[in-house]
Amino acid sequence: MPLHSGSIYHQTQTSLSVSGALLFANLSNVNASTTFSSWLAGLHVKDIFGRGNTAAVIFGQPLYRHSTGTIAIRPEDTTPYHLETFFNYRVNDNISITTGVFWLFNPEGFSANDTAVVGVLRTTLTF
């Protein structure tokens, strides 16, 4: 089972960092075969609008089956994509509030599926 993955991360001397990752798997046996991949790219900013605040945007492809062979079937008809944004506001040294939104386009690889949207609100208490 060949599985290949890699990631990259770079942070500038400012508060900006860029990241990315890639995964590829080619699975096969006597009766079936399939190929999967996943990737993402992200941008993260520290100390935005004040010390301790962070924001990010991430875009990518969730694990997706690209091809099949022999008796394996591939019912999916399109590539799914994932978009995520968040903002973390540091209220003080002990409290932070994070808001975020996640979008999943073509869930499960089917173009007929509606885009899924999830909102997030989280409060973190640190002692």
N, C-alpha and C positions, 0 to 999 in steps of 0.2 A: 504494500500500500504506500505509494509515494505521497508524501505530505510535505509541502513546501510552504514556508511562511517567512515573513520578514517585517520589520518595522523600522521607522526612522523618526527621530525627534530632534528638533533644533530650537534652542532658545537664544534669542538675541540678547545683547547687553541691556536692552530696554525691557519692557514688561511683556513682550510678545513672544509666543512660542508656536511652532508649527509641528504637527505630527502626522504620521500616516502609517498604515499597516496593510498587509496583503496576505491572503491565505489561499492556497490552491491544493486540492486533493484529487488524486486519480485512483479510484477504487475499482478493483476488478477481481473476478473469480471465474470459474469455468463457465457459468451460465449467465452472468450479468456483469455489466460494467457501468460506471457513472463518473462524472467529473463535477466537482464542486469548487466554487470560489467565493471569496468575500474580501472586501477592501473598505478602507475608510481614510478620510483626510480631515484634519481638524485644525482649528485656529483658536488659541487661548490667550487672553489678555489679563495680566495681573494689575492690581491697583488702578482699575478703571473707575473714574468718578470718585476716587478716594482710596486711602491706604487700606489694604485688606480685602477690597472688593475684587471679584473675578467674573469674567464672562467668557463664553465659548460658543462656537458653532462647529458642528461635526456633520459631515455628509459622507454617505457610503452605501455599500450594497451588503445587505445581510447575506448569510450563507445561502447560496443559490446553486441549483443543479443546472449545469450548462448542457450536458449531453448524456445520452445513455446508449448502451449497446446490448445486443442479443436480447434476452427476455426482460430486461429492465425497461420500465415505462417512464415517460416524462410528460405528465399531464400539464405542467405549467406552460403558459403561453407568452409571458413577458417577464422582464427583470424587475425585481422589487428594489426599492431604494429607501433609505432611512435619512432623515434630517432631524437634527437635535440642536436646540439652543438653550442656554441657561445663563442666568445672572445671579451671582451670590453677593448679597449686601451684608457687610459686616456692621452690625448695629453697635457692638462694643467687643471687648476682648472675650466675652463669654457667650454672646448671642449672634447668630447669623441667620439670615432668611434667604432661601434659594427659590427662585421661580424658574420654570422651564417649560418648554413645549417640545413634544416629539411628534414627528409625522412619519408614517409608513405608507409609501406609495406602492400600489400594486401588491397588497398583502398576499403572502403565500405564492407569489408569482403569477397571479391571475389578474388580467387587466379589468375584468368585470367587477372585482372587489373594490368597494369604496376605500378611499384613503382613510387610514386610521389616524386620529389626532388625540393625543393625551396631554393634558396639562398637569403640572406638578407644582406644589407649594410645600416647602419643607422648612421647618425651623430647627436649628441645631443649637443645643445648649452644651457648653463646654465648661467643665469644672476642674 
